[in-house]
Amino acid sequence: MTTAQAHAPLFSPEYYRDPYATLGWLREHDPVHEFRFPVGDVRMWIVTRYEDVRHVLADPRFSSESGTWANEEFKAAGLTTGAGSILEKAITVVDPPAHTRLRRLAMSAFTPRRVAAWRDSVSRTVAATLEDCAARGTFDVMDDYAGVVSSGVMGEILGFEIDRHKELVEALAQAFPSDPALMDQVPVGFGRICDYAAQLVADKRRRPGADLTSVLVQAREDEDRLSEDELVAMVGAMILAGSDTIRAFVGNAVLALLDHPDQARLLASDPDLGAGAIEELLRYDGALSAGLFRVTTEEVEVAGTRLPAGSPVIAALLAANRDPARFADPDRLDIARPDNRHLGLGHGLHNCLGAALARMEGDLAVGGLFRRFPGLELALDRAEIGYIENWAMRRIVRLPVRTAAAV
């Protein structure tokens, strides 16, 4: 990216603080960009235009089963998602027909009635957490609000004990390290998550309840049921997706609204804008920087660039969601934006299984915060805000705020 040296190199500390200038340059000048991934120095491509990202996410020639299709360089670097753990069977990293079967069984648990019942759980958790934050006066959105809400909701829905949250957060940090020097801890992190998921599944077999894990244990279609390994992988994947991803999104959304006080006031004054606001916040600065690695099953051409079979490809969701060819004035936050078909929750077969829950949780948590604290303000200089250094997730490290005009 020699001509783009005015912009931060991909996956550098400067890039993680603000990826949009680099992604914007690539989208315009080199939309299927070949580079060396910093972990393992692996040859890869990153795709940045909206239509090309949709294509990669939907075309079956771009496989999620990197352990099956990736070249040896990629495998040797240990980049296969869930490598060496039962998470290699998770719905997020398998292709049809296995994916079709798993998703059909899993979706039987996500009934409209059950999702509606989860709204009560989310509302209770948000309300209790807001009261705790009000008592503090100054609090960290990431640890004291978004983290508490996401872990509390996931704990209640999946049925795990809240006292295990700290342990799970540590395991998530090991599974998705910010520091490339800590890659040797990745299998340990995935292993810890899988161990806890296995314990949870075993407990719900003995003592079933109304929680999602119990429902998945009992899910069946005709004579087909999830195997033990599939159950553990499913619950493990939900722990991964439902905890840190929601925490990251709420943090990003809160900062975006603090940066745009007119939009924050609009949201606080009109709860009916909540659903549209969440779509715009997912587009503007979502939690997922990119989809999980895709690998070509054969030689494929994307936007005039030929990719060899076995090539790892990153679909840059952040870049696609700021593409001016798809969104008018894409760098502007507009919670009333029409026709907002963003890719913040993925696209195609592997779009987010819990999208309805994620949207609901985001709506209640983000809107609730600004209605409870209409004078919310940053408690540090804007320039001091930092992000974890993770290629797949955009998450603020800490976000201290003051409840300047609490009601």
N, C-alpha and C positions, 0 to 999 in steps of 0.2 A: 504494500500500500504506500509506495514511495511518494506519489503525488499528494497523499492525504496525511503527510506527516504533521501538518498543522493541527490535525485532529489526533486524539489519543489512540494509540494502538489498541486493537481488540484485546479485551480481557486484561488490561493494565489497570493499576490503581486509579489512574485518571479516568479511564473508561467507566469503571464501576461507579464513580461519583456522578458522571453524566455521560451516558452512552449515546445520547441522541444525535450529537454532532457527527460522530463517527458513523453511526448507522445511516444517517441521512446522506452522507457523502457516498457511502457504499451503494445505497439504494439508487442514487442518481448515476454513478460512474462505474460501478462494478457490482451489479446486483447478484451475481453468483460468484462470490469471492473465494478464491483458494488461499488458505493460510495454514500455519502450523499451530495446532492446539498446544497451549503451554504445558499441559500435563502429558508427559510422554513424547512431546514433540511430534505429534501425529498429524499427518496430512489430512486436511478436511476442507469442506466448503460451507459457507454461510449464505443463506438466501434471504433477501431483505425486502423485495417488493410484495405488496399485498397478494396479487394474483398468483405469483410464484410460490409464496408461502402456503396459500390455500392448496395449490397443486401438490406440493410436497406432502402436506398433511393428509390429502385425500387419495393420492395415487398408491395403489397396493404395491407398486414396484419400489416404494420407499418403505422398507420394513421396520417395524418396531423391535423385531427379534434380532438385535445386534449380535447376540451370542451365536446365532445361526449364520448370519449373512456377512458380518463384518470381515474386513481383511485382517491378516495376522498382526500387522502393526497396531491396529486398534485394540485387538484382544490382548496383545502383550502388554499394553499400557494399563490394563485393568479398568477400562472405561465402560465395559458392559454393565448396564444398569442392573443392580442386584446380583452382580456376579458372585457365584459361589454360595448364594443363599436361596431360600425358598421363594424369594421375591422374583426370581426368574420366571415363576409361574403366574405372576400378578397380571391382572387384566390390562394394565397399562403397557405391558411390554410383550404381549403375545399377539399374533395375527390370526385372522380367520383360518380355519373354522373354529379353533379353540376360543378365540376372542368372542365370536358370535354366541357360542354356547354360554360362556361365562357371563357375558353382559346380559343375556336373556334371563339367566337365573338371578343375577344380582338385581336387575331392574324390578323383579317381582317384589323386592323389599321396599322399593321407592314408590309406594302408592300415594295418590293425592291425599288420602286420609292420614297417612303416616306423616307425610311432609307437613300437613296442616298442624298436626299434633306437635311436631318439632318447633313450630313457630312459638308455641307457649313456652317451651324450654329455653329457646333463644331469648325471648322477651324477659323471662325471669332472670336469666344470667346477666343480661345487659343491665337491667334495672339494679340488681344488687351490686354490680361492679361500678356503676355510675355513682352509687351512694358512697362506696369506699373511696372513689376518686374525689368526690366532693369533700369528704372529710380530710383528705390530704391537702387539698388546695393546689399544690404543685405535684405533678406525677409524670411518669414516663409512659407515653401512649403504648410503646412496644411491650414493656414488661408488666405494667400495672393495669392496662386496659385491654389492648388487643390480644396479648398473650393469655390473660386470665379468661377473657370471653371465649377465645377459640378452644382452649384446652377444656374449659368447663363444659361448653356445648358438646365437643367431641366425646368427652368422658361420659356425659349423660346419655348421648345418643348411642354410643357403642357399648356402654355399660362397664367402663373400666373405672377403677378407683382414682380419685383426684390426687391422692398422695403419691401416685406414680408419675405425676406430670414432670417433675424436675428430672427424674431418671430418663424419661422419654425425650425431653428437650436435649439432654446430653447425648443421647443416642442419635438424634437427628443431626446434631452438630458433627458427630463422627461420620455419619453416612454421607453428608454433604459438606465437606470441609471448605473453609475459605482459603486456607493455605495449602498450595500444592505439596508442601513438604509433609503434610499429614495424610496423604493418600493411602498410606499403609493402614490407616485406621478405618478406612471405608468398610471393609468386610466385617470388622468388629461392630461398627455402628448398625449395619444392616442385620447382623446376627442378633444384636440386643433387641431390635424392634421385632424381629421374627420370634424370638423367644417369648417376648411378652404377648404377642398376638397368639401364639400357641397356648400359653397359659390361659388367656382370656377365652379362647374357643373351648378349651377343656372345661373351664369353670361353667360356661353357659350350657354345655352339654349336660352337666350335672344339675345345674340350677338355672334353668331358662327363665327369662323375664320378658319384658316388653321392649327391650333394647334391640338395636339393629343387628348386633352380633348373634343374638338368639334367633332372630328372624332368618338370618343367613344360614345358620346351622340347620334350620328346618326347611329352607327353601327347596322346592322340587318342581320339576315339570315332567308330567307322566312319571316314569320311573327314574328319571335323571336327577341326581343331586350333586352338590359340590363335594369333592373328595376332601380329606383332611388337609392335604397340602394346599389345595385350591382355597379352602376356607382361611387357612392361616395367611396365605399370600394376599387374599382379598382384604382381610382385616388389617394386615400390615400396611398395605397400600393406602387404605383409608386413613390410618393413623398418620402416615406420611403426608397425605394430601390435605387432610382436614385440620391439622394443627398449625404447622408453620406457614402454609400457604395462605390461610385466612388471616393469620397474624400479620403477614407481610402486606397483604392487600389493604387491610384496615389502616395500617401505618401509612402506606403510600397515599391512600385516599384522604386521610386526615391532613397530611402535609399539602397535598394539592389544593384542598379547600382553604387551608391557612394562607397559601400563596395567592388565592383568589377569593378574598373576603366577600366580594359581591355575590359569587356563586354559593358560598357558605351561608350567607344571609338568605338567599333565595331558597335554598334547601330547608333551612330551619323554619322558614315562614310557611312553607307549603309541603306537608308530608306527601301529598299526591305526586310530587316530583321524584320521590325516592327511587322508584324502580328505574326510571330513565337516568337518574343521576348515577346509579350503580353501573349501568351500561357504559356511560361516558367515563367514569372513573376507571373501569376496567380497561377501556381503550386508552385513556390518557397516560396512565402509568400503572399498569397491572403488576401483579406479583410474579407472573411467569415471564421471564425474559425471552425464553425460547421453549419450544417443545423438546421432549427427550430426544436423544439421538435417533435419527433415521438412517438406514443403511440401504444402498441400492442393491436390489437382487439381480440386476443385469445392467448393462450399459444403458444409461438414460441421458436424454438431452433436456436441459432446463434453460430457457431463455437464450438459446444458442450455444450454451456450454455443455460439452459432453462429459459425463461423469462415469468413470469405470465401474464395473460391478464391484461390490464390496466397499464402496466409498461412504464414509460417514458424512452426514449432512445435518447442519443446524438450521432449523426454521425459526428465524428471528421474529418473534411475535411483537416485540416492542417496535421494531422497524416497520412491520406491516401495518400496525395500528396508527402510525404517523405518516402513512403514504398519502401525499397530496393527490395522487391519481385516484384515490378511493374516498378520501375525506376532505371536505372543504376546510381550509384554514386549520390543518391538523394539529398544530402546536397550541391551539387555543382550547381552554377548558370551557365547555358549554353543556351544562347539565340538561338542557332542553334540546340537545342536538337530535335532529330527525335521522331516520334511516341509518342507525348506528350498528351495522353488522360487523362488529369487531371480532378479533380472533383471541381475545384475552383469556378465554377458557378453552382454547383449542378449536379444532375443526375436524370433521370426518369421523371415522370410526372411533377414534380415541379422544373425542371431545369429553369434557369433564363429566364423569358419572354422577357426581354430586352437585351439578351446576345449579339446580333449583335451591338446594340448601345453601350453597355459597352465596347466591344472590340474596336470599332472604337474610342470612346472617350479616352480610355486608350492609344491607339496607337498614336493619334494626340497629346495628352497632354504630355505623357512621352517622346516620341521621339522628339517632338518639343522643349521640355525644354533642352535636352542635345545637340540638334543641335544649338539652340540659344545661349547656354552658355556651350561650350565644356570644360571650366575650372571650372565648378561648384564644390564647395567644402563645406563641413560642416562648420558652424560658431559656433559650440560648440563641446565639447568633446563627442566622440561617446558614452561613458559610461553614459552621462547625458540624453540620449534619453529614454523617457518613453512612456508607452502605456496606453490607457484607460483600466479600469478593467471591461471588459464586456465579458461574456462567449461566445457570438455568433459572435462578431466582433473584428478583430485585427486592431486597429487604433492608430497611433502615436499621442501623445498629441501635440507636437510642433516640427518642423524640420527647424530650421534656417539655411540658406545657404548664401554663397557669390558667386556673379557672377565673379569669379576671372579672367576670360579671355573672357569677353563678346565680341561678334562680331556684 
